[in-house]
Amino acid sequence: MQLKDSSLLKQQCYIDGKWLNAHTGDVIAVMNPATGEQIATVPNMGIAEARLAIEAANKAFKQWKSLVSTERSIILKKWHDLLIENKEDLGLILCSEQGKPLPEAIKEVVHGAAYIGWYAEETKRIVGDIIPTPAPGKKALILKEPIGVCAAITPWNFPNSMITRKASPALAAGCTFVIRPASKTPLSALAIAELAHRAGIPAGVFNVITGSRDIGDELTTNPIVRKFSFTGSTAVGAKLMEQCASTIKKVSLELGGNAPFIVFDDADIDEAIRGAIASKYRNAGQTCVCANRIYVQSGIYDEFVEKFSTVVDQLIVGNGLEKNVTVGPLIDKEAIVKVQHQIQDALDNGATLVRGGHIHPKGELFFEPTILANVTQDMIVSKEETFGPLAPIFKFDTEEEVIRYANDTIYGLAAYFFSRDLGRIFRVTEALEYGMVGANTGTLSNEMAPFGGIKQSGIGREGSKYGIDDYLELKYTLIAGLNN
């Protein structure tokens, strides 16, 4: 890995402003999924080091929260600027450990930095209120105060932006932070920590710890931690939420998705195909908001499948460092097996294989961009999140029918639809049981909008002016004797 700044490739954890190894000396190998080569090792820490990080964050909290908002803003802006200045190196690190194409990786770094830039401004907009009371001579003062030490566990599919999206509102609010990144992709988190250090974020305010699942147990049960955030599967999120209940922590969860992508007869088909490609095959389909089920109205079904297949043929599978590659590897063999299982189940129950369907000649973790037609609601792919480059295309006849299909899931993260009928746009938006809806677009996420789901897709929102609320507590003070 040829970095312009080799000091960004960290192989130690960042705790209390220091770079540390595990007490035991144990390490975890970090592999490049495209090549199968080891690119680094990181400490395999456990409960003892997790407690050390929590205590460091607790010690730093009083000083950090006491800074005026403009001081925190200046530091956060420096952090943002450093990410942008080093976006090529950060993108190379991300591409090497996670596999997505380098241009896509750099785009994620810029996207992640945008959250820091946004909350560098939002820290100056944390305002309370003075409200009237039912009795004379009294005023009610409402303050917003930082909740305290916060902790998070982040996934492997967005190893840069998932961290900044959680950490930046916490730090902007005046909280301190401990994060455990996914063991498959820890290097991005450690590089971000190095830039936090350079930006002047004080020791203990931002800590990164890698290692065993025991770390998660400590983060969710330690009473010093007052807020916990997690992005990952619904099953794991439910377990972590249960663990947080023992100390009544505030919880934010961004969990599984099963996004419907609906194309009505009156849609601009070419625009819908561009949206579907962007939504389905970004990050090789390994996103929680990607199109998991594509529903196309019967009047344009055959035309859509034909045109969509032509565009999919143009996708280039390969190592993300290679020029013009648009689809990288899947993260591991389990991901490959899951995609294969969904394809086989669909074929066994009457679906048609239009494109792909096999492991790509590039290697064991590369999978052909796949299209299935004549898919029905009783197939596994309609119920389970895929997390791979598989596009199942369902046919529907009426608006009422497709709304029923779209909502027939325990998940409620993201949904998409294409239509040029203004009335339908409002009807369908309100009928879809999802936290986020894209109308005539296949992408949703940005720092100015609240990201999150309903039902079993999670609790809370990240990004936007609303995202900082999860890191604040309301304090009500009643001031009496004002008429004396």
Residue, then its C-alpha position, 0 to 999 in steps of 0.5 A: m500500500q503506497l501512501k503519500d503519508s505512511s503515518l496514516l497506516k496505524q497498527q495500534c489503538y488510540i486511547d487517551g491520546k496514546w497509541l497502544n498495543a493489547h496488554t496480551g500482545d495479541v493481534i488481528a490480521v487485516m486482509n485485503p478481500a480482493t487479493g487475500e493478502q494480509i495488509a496489516t495487524v491491529p491489537n486484539m484488545g478486550i475488556a481491560e483496554a475497553r475500560l481504560a478507554i471508557e475511563a479516559a473518555n470520562k476523565a476528558f469529558k468535563q474539560w471538553k464539554s466546558l469549551v465554548s461551542t466556537e472552540r469545539s467548532i474550530i477543532l472539528k473544522k480542522w479535523h474535517d479539513l485534514l480528512i479532505e487533504n488526505k482523502e486519497d490516502l484514506g481512500l486507498i486504506l479503505c479500498s485495501e481493507q474493504g474492497k470497494p473501487l478506489p473512486e467510490a472509497i474516496k467518495e466515501v471519505v469526502h462524504g464522511a468528512a461532510y458530517i464533521g463539517w456539518y456538525a462543526e457548525e451545528t455545535k454553535r446552534i445548540v440552543g435551549d428555551i425559556i417558556p412561560t409558566p402557569a404561575p406569576g413570577k416564574k420562568a422555566l429555563i430549558l437547557k440542552e447538555p451533553i449526555g456524557v461518555c458515548a460509545a459505538i460499534t461500527p460495521w465493515n461496509f462503510p468503515n470511514s463515514m459510519i465513524t464520522r457520522k456517529a462521532s461528529p455529533a457526539l463531539a459537537a454536543g460536548c460528549t466524549f467517544v469510544i468506538r470499536p470498528a469492525s475487525k475486518t476494516p479497522l484501519s480507516a478508523l485508526a487513520i481517522a484517529e490520527l487525524a483527530h490527534r493532529a486536529g487538536i482533539p484533546a486526549g481522551v475525547f476520541n478513542v478507537i479500540t479494536g479487538s474481541r466481542d468482549i469490548g462490546d459487552e463492556l461498552t453496553t454494560n459499563p455505567i459510565v457510558r451514557k449513550f450507545s450507537f450501533t450499525g449492523s444487523t437487527a439480530v445483533g442490534a437487539k442483543l446489544m439493546e438488551q445489554c444496554a437496558s441494564t444501565i438504561k442507556k440512550v440507544s441509537l440503532e441503524l439496523g437491517g434493511n429490505a429496501p423496495f425499489i418501485v418503478f411505475d408505468d409512468a416513470d422515466i425508465d432510463e432515469a429509473i434504471r440509472g437509479a436502480i444501478a446506483s442503488k443496487y450495485r454500489n459497494a457490490g450491493q453491500t449497503c443497508v439501503c440498497a435496492n433489495r427488491i425491484y418492483v416494476q409495473s407490468g406495462i413496462y416490465d419487459e422493457f425495463v428488464e431488457k434495458f437494465s440488463t444492458v446496463v448491468d453488462q457494462l459493469i466491470v468486476g475486479n480489484g478496486l485499485e484497478k482502473n474502471v472497476t465498478v464492482g469490487p469483491l464481497i467481504d467474505k465467503e459467508a457473503i458469497v454463500k448467502v447470495q448463492h442461496q438466495i439465487q438457488d431458492a429463487l430458481d427452484n421456485g420459478a425465477t429466471l436467471v437473466r444475467g450472472g449467477h456465479i462466482h466471477p473468474k476474478g476470484e473466490l470473493f468476486f460475484e457476477p452482477t446478477i439479475l433474476a426475473n419473474v421473482t415472487q413474494d414467496m421467495i427468500v430474496s423477498k424476505e431477507e436482506t441480500f448484501g450482494p450484487l443480486a437484483p431480483i425483479f418482481k412484476f406488479d399490476t396496481e399501486e395498492e398491490v405494490i404498496r402491500y408488497a413493499n411493506d410486507t417486511i419487518y424492516g423499515l429503513a429505506a424505500y425508492f420509487f419512480s413516477r412522474d405523477l405528482g399525486r402518486i408521489f405524495r400518496v406512495t411516500e405516505a403509504l410506504e412504512y419506511g424512515m427514508v423514501g427516495a422519489n425519482t432517485g436511487t441515493l438518499s444519504n447526505e449530512m443534511a438529512p436525517f438517516g434512520g429507519i422504523k420498525q426493526s430497522g432501528i431507533g434514532r437518526e444520524g445526520s441533519k440538525y436532528g442527529i445531534d439530539d441523541y447526544l443531548e439531555l434536556k434540563y428543566t430549571l424553574i426560576a421563582g421569585l422573579n416578582n419580588 
